[in-house]
């Protein structure tokens, strides 16, 4: 059962994940060109979940002070957005179709699930994830393409 | 047996308030600092279908701090609905209630050689002593209330508004309504006059079921703690309904007939 998380407890949980041997990951992905009427650049959110903790890594959205559409990034909203936990993470304006590579600081996280959620106005939504285990030797992870996002390649920088 | 027949009779002949479901529901259940959220209150037979307006006086809103919100915007009573746009000024979970805090009474009896049914609206047992003729038979006083409750969460979910008022029948969330996800368990609690109600049946109807061959509501029953849970596989809007028909604890009534209508949304993940 999903339990109620207080804002304070949540912030405290996040604080614990920023110690010791910080690692970064390179996340390479494509925003596909879609033949859609009224195409709008998608919102992109990337974050890591470790048990009940969620660590915001990236958010591309309409750079307005009050972006009322953020709850449409559904899982991200429940894990991060509604607690304002993303204010210290990498944020930027939405981008059009193309290939992107972002280097993200994952802190001391060792075993976690990396999530990417891509939501387009008047369009589709894709939520993809992969488990990442830094205690193993594996340095490259891939997530197959979905409707709103091409294949994702994650490279661990140790 | 006779008691049951009486109740059915009173249901059939009463007005809008008993024959229809009452619903209060927001256009958005989860928001990020909008100016306001549109809310409709209606008496209806459908699921999220607007049919008849209801009394504006019976609408109340509680803010994330649990206190009654005084400025709920302009309430408009139209031909089919009672509407307002609730200004959202605080972060947290709001509660919107339709239904007066006080339950209404109705005393019924039969009289004469033909056992004619008579009903006195707004008459409790004390008042009935002077208003029901001495030769009346089958005198019964019912205490009844039909209420609707909905929650709106602006950003972070809070639970202050879940505290039961302790009067009449109430549906209390255990799983936070902002965390209702398809395929995940939703737990609820039913309380009657503030105490857990065991064996209460909660009926769940999907809005989408109106477009299917049969509506097939799902029914769950509360346990000793008044709690029950359900997992809804499809995202969308739903209405949960719980009723209590039984012996009244109120000295002014013989029977209680309470219903609560709880509209909510399940988010797709």
HADDOCK unambig.tbl for C-alpha pairs under 7 A between the chains (distance, minus, plus):
assign (segid A and resid 1 and name CA) (segid B and resid 185 and name CA) 5.68 0.50 0.50
assign (segid A and resid 2 and name CA) (segid B and resid 175 and name CA) 6.46 0.50 0.50
assign (segid A and resid 2 and name CA) (segid B and resid 179 and name CA) 6.94 0.50 0.50
assign (segid A and resid 3 and name CA) (segid B and resid 175 and name CA) 6.17 0.50 0.50
assign (segid A and resid 4 and name CA) (segid B and resid 176 and name CA) 6.25 0.50 0.50
assign (segid A and resid 68 and name CA) (segid B and resid 32 and name CA) 5.08 0.50 0.50
assign (segid A and resid 68 and name CA) (segid B and resid 33 and name CA) 6.60 0.50 0.50
assign (segid A and resid 68 and name CA) (segid B and resid 34 and name CA) 6.45 0.50 0.50
assign (segid A and resid 71 and name CA) (segid B and resid 31 and name CA) 6.55 0.50 0.50
assign (segid A and resid 71 and name CA) (segid B and resid 32 and name CA) 6.71 0.50 0.50
assign (segid A and resid 74 and name CA) (segid B and resid 269 and name CA) 6.96 0.50 0.50
assign (segid A and resid 75 and name CA) (segid B and resid 269 and name CA) 6.61 0.50 0.50
assign (segid A and resid 82 and name CA) (segid B and resid 155 and name CA) 4.22 0.50 0.50
assign (segid A and resid 82 and name CA) (segid B and resid 156 and name CA) 4.81 0.50 0.50
assign (segid A and resid 83 and name CA) (segid B and resid 155 and name CA) 6.78 0.50 0.50
assign (segid A and resid 83 and name CA) (segid B and resid 156 and name CA) 5.49 0.50 0.50
